[in-house]
């Protein structure tokens, strides 16, 4: 125990030494580890650190927290972050830890001042069945670990003994209290109505195997809609069957319309998402997947899209095309991986004029069939601009803001969208998605440099904005140093980048050749996501950097394919893209985790 304490005390001793002049003893701390739910790999926990009331005045508004998790002499996890301290003296960090019994060491030091304290104790991390759901307005470290609760008492098909075949199959539905009838449909044809439980139906499958969808609609004794579900039979092997069901228009209550996402054939659901046009509106880790949606928004919608991923890495998607007036037009089942690609020649200039036949794509070494190909120059761009506003930027910040305004003017065109994120102590959205560049430029003028550098949090917060968005996308991240205050660890941020699959273009302003760690992190971000890293020595070089980024984004190709992978959900899938013509090199994502 004493030997291991050195690890923690080495980081807080400088503060403790100077604390002798300011207080008689170290800060008194209490620590609670809350088991919050199942994450992508292990258990998500919340580490609540609280300063004793008599010591609250010594801490201030922010504190640096170091947590070290030990299994015997082995370090399971170590993470440091600068966090906001609540009025009651508490602060909270989110981590993902494997189940087991451990020793936990926690150190807390005032971000500004000399006060500090340490805490040691044994903890047990339990295996959790319920998925972790980040609370509203959660910090980036929680968002990155989140897997929307299932509807309770909804309509739900019980798992069939088989998911298809020929002949006939018997299906049964669970229905909520108050159900007086359930009507069944096969594709567009009614199979009849049952007026008492059990809510069962015999479904004819025919003499040949074909994909078919069975839907169940529950009503009360007055004929009012209660809910619905669907099951997809004879879906292709390795694909999850996904359907979007819109409640009848006459069932709208308080301006809300029920939308159900049905999922069939998933081994164990990891994630189901629902997007309305470009906005993600719901996310579940279990079904029934039902959500109330603003009927006025549905009335003007063009697209509803749903996506499901299971623990075996299988995936299914459905896109419901609307009539622009809330009416259903049709749906298409897809299971696609989109690859944004830039091809460069020997002088690092983008190469235009390539065709689908010039590309070969391999996933985990296995060649895949390219199902679609095109250029992105005519697609609207969704751009996230993340700006480091830490205290170290103060001398050059006016020039940085001027250069950013020029970049937005030069790059963004009609129908393009931009979101602005600033990061210092925290990473926050300053301007949400907008097509009005003037909103972003006006906010540039109000940004003021202060505090630390939460780079990892900025990566997560920026990528989080792309949930449910499709087409041409990019993150431009401007910073002058390495991460010092993030709540999110590098490995979690990197995994989140692999999941979201958006090219990142980091700009390390004024970083010298000896800033190995900072340059390495930024280069890795670019290489893993298909972007490019830049290291201008001064603000004067920023216009050239912005011009290069604009050139790369206008030169992207976009191709897509159906993943053949049978890997589990949590395993990384490596991508290789080859170009038939010699002397050319490719920039694209190095690989991905399912679940965007």
C-alpha positions, 0 to 999 in steps of 0.5 A: 500500500505504501509503495503504491501511494507514491504514484499518487503522492508524486503528483500532489506533493508539490501542492501539498508542500506549498499548502503548509503555508496556507492550511494546517492539514490536507483537505478532507475528502470523501469518495463514492463510486456509483455503478451507472450501467453497462458501457460498450465494454465494461461498467460505467462508473461515476466517481464522486469526490466531495470536499468536507464543508469546512474545507470548501472555501480552500478549493474554488470553482475548479479542481484537478482530480487524479484517479488511479485504479489498482489490481494488486500492483497492476494499474488498471486505469489512471486518469487526471482531469480538471473539473468544476466543483459544485457549491456543495464541494462535490465533483464527478468523473465518469470512467469505464472499469471492468468488474472486480475488486480493486484499490482506488486512489484519489487525489484532489488539488485546487486548480488555482491555489495550493490546497489538496488532499488524498483518499484511499479505499477498496471498491467493488465494480459490479457487472451491470445488465442495464445500459448506461444512459448519459444524463441531460447536459452530461459532460463529454466523458459521460457522452462518450461512454453512453450507449434511451430506455425501452418503452415499458408496457408497449406492443412487442413481438415475442422472439419467434422460434425461427426467423423465417423459412417456408410453410407457416410460422406462429407468432405471438405479441405482448400488448399493454393493459387495456388492449381489446384487439390486435390486428396483424398485417403481412406486408400490405395484407391484413391477416385478421384481428384477434379480440382476446389474448393470447395475441397470436397469428399464423403467418404463411411464408409460401413455398420459397424463402422470401423476405416478409414483414409482419406488423401488429397494431393494438387498439383499446375498446374504443378502437383507439391506437395503443401501439404497434410492433413489427418483425422481419422474417427471412432477412438475409443472413448477418443482417438485422431486420429494422422497420420504422412504424408511424402511428396513425395521424388520428392518434396524435395527442398533444401534438405528438405522434408515436414512432416505433423502431422494430428490430429483428434478428439481433443477437443482443442489441447494442444500439438503436438510433432514430434520426429525423432528417439530419437530427438524431432524435432517439437512441436505445440499448433495448427494445421496445424502441418507441418515442413521441415525435413532434407531429409538426416536424414529421409533417415537414420531414423528408427522411426518417432513418433508423440504425441497429447494431448488435453484440455480434457486429451485425447491423441493419438500417432502414430509411423511410422517405417521406412526402415532405408532408408527413406522408410515407413514400417508401423505405429501403433496407441498407447496411453500409459503411461510408468512406470519405476518400482523398487521393493525392499525387507525388506532390501531395495534390488532390487527384480528380477524375478517378472512377469506381474501377480505380479503387479496391477496398478491403475490410480486415484483409477481405475485399468487399464489393463497392456498392456506390461511388461518387464525388462529394463536391456537390454535397452540402458540407457539415463542418465543426470548428473547434477552437482552443480558447485556453489561457495560453492563446491570449497573445495571438487570439485576436489574429486567430479570430480574424483568420477563422472568419476568413476560413468560414467565408472561404470554405462554407457555401450555400446549404453548408452547415457549421457548428462552433465548439470552444474548449478551455476548462470545458468543451461547449457548443457556442453555436449549434448547427446553422447555415448562417455563417454570420452567427458563427463569425459574430460569436468569434468576437465574443470568445475570450481565452482562459483556463486549461486545454481540454483537447480530448473533450473537444474531440468528443463534443465535436464528433457528438454533433454529427450523430444522425448526419450524413454526407460530407463532414469534417472537424477542424480543430485549432489548438496550441498545446497538449491536453491538460484538463480533459475529463475524457481519456485519450483511448476513449476519445480515439474510440469515439472518433473511430465510431463516428468516422468523421475526418478530423483536421487538427491544427497545432499552432506554434508547436515546436519540433520537440513537442513530441507528445502534442504533435503525435496526438494530433497526427494520430487524430488525422491519420486515424480519421482520414484527415490531415494535421498541420503545424503552422509556426504562427498565425500568419500561416493559417490562411494557407492551412485553411486553403489546403483544408478547403482544397481537400474537402472539395476533392473528396470521393465517397464510396460505400459498401456492405460490411461482411464482418462477423466480428463482435460489436466491440472489435475494431475493423481495419480498412485498406483502400488501394488505387490502381494507378501507381504513385498515388496515396489515399487518405481515409479512415484507418478503420471503425467500430460499428455504431455511428 
